[in-house]
């Protein structure tokens, strides 16, 4: 798995529309790993559990892999597993 910054990874797997939105979310404390806020430069690793706050929704995902470029929506499931509760 390639080393990738978390803000870039969130953009590449289409969780945020732009990389700058992903960067701002990290700086605003809306992206957490193990309950701790992360900086946009944090490198992701396979198996990390990331919690995102998107408006009212709190989404929990597990990193599976890292793409080389932004991927199409049909390929997104290859790169993370959605662990968000059904509630």
C-alpha positions as CSV (number, residue, x, y, z in Angstrom):
1,X,0.0,0.0,0.0
2,X,1.3,3.4,-1.0
3,X,1.9,6.2,1.6
4,X,-0.9,8.7,1.1
5,X,-2.0,11.7,3.2
6,X,-5.4,11.4,4.8
7,X,-6.8,14.5,3.1
8,X,-5.8,13.2,-0.3
9,X,-7.1,9.7,0.4
10,X,-10.5,11.0,1.5
11,X,-10.8,12.9,-1.8
12,X,-9.6,10.0,-3.9
13,X,-12.2,7.6,-2.5
14,X,-14.9,10.2,-3.0
15,X,-15.8,10.9,0.6
16,X,-15.2,14.7,-0.1
17,X,-15.9,16.5,-3.3
18,X,-12.5,18.4,-3.3
19,X,-9.2,17.9,-1.6
20,X,-9.5,21.3,0.0
21,X,-12.8,20.2,1.6
22,X,-11.1,17.1,3.0
23,X,-8.3,19.3,4.3
24,X,-10.7,21.7,6.0
25,X,-12.6,18.8,7.6
26,X,-9.3,17.5,9.1
27,X,-8.4,21.0,10.4
28,X,-12.0,21.5,11.9
29,X,-11.7,18.2,13.9
30,X,-14.3,16.4,11.8
31,X,-11.9,13.5,10.9
32,X,-10.7,11.3,13.7
33,X,-8.6,8.1,14.1
34,X,-9.1,6.3,17.4
35,X,-11.1,9.2,18.7
36,X,-8.2,11.7,18.1
37,X,-8.3,14.6,15.6
38,X,-5.9,14.2,12.8
39,X,-3.9,16.7,10.7
40,X,-4.4,16.6,6.9
41,X,-0.8,15.3,6.5
42,X,-1.4,12.1,8.6
43,X,-0.4,9.1,6.5
44,X,-3.0,6.4,6.3
45,X,-2.4,2.7,6.9
46,X,-4.3,-0.4,5.9
47,X,-6.8,-1.4,8.7
48,X,-7.2,2.1,10.2
49,X,-10.6,3.0,11.5
50,X,-11.6,6.6,10.5
51,X,-14.6,8.4,11.9
52,X,-16.0,11.3,9.8
53,X,-18.6,13.8,10.9
54,X,-20.6,15.1,7.9
55,X,-23.3,17.4,9.0
56,X,-25.6,15.3,11.2
57,X,-24.1,12.0,10.0
58,X,-21.2,10.3,11.7
59,X,-19.6,7.8,9.4
60,X,-17.1,5.1,10.4
61,X,-14.9,3.5,7.7
62,X,-12.0,1.0,7.6
63,X,-9.2,1.6,5.2
64,X,-8.6,-1.4,2.9
65,X,-6.2,0.0,0.3
66,X,-5.0,3.2,-1.3
67,X,-5.7,4.2,-5.0
68,X,-3.1,5.9,-7.1
69,X,-5.6,8.4,-8.4
70,X,-9.2,9.5,-7.7
71,X,-11.4,6.5,-8.5
72,X,-14.8,6.1,-10.1
73,X,-17.7,5.6,-7.8
74,X,-18.1,2.0,-8.9
75,X,-14.5,1.2,-7.6
76,X,-14.9,2.9,-4.1
77,X,-15.8,-0.4,-2.3
78,X,-12.3,-1.7,-3.2
79,X,-10.7,0.9,-1.0
80,X,-12.7,1.1,2.2
81,X,-15.4,-0.8,4.2
82,X,-18.2,1.2,5.7
83,X,-18.6,0.3,9.4
84,X,-21.3,2.9,10.1
85,X,-24.0,1.5,12.4
86,X,-27.4,1.0,10.8
87,X,-29.0,3.7,13.1
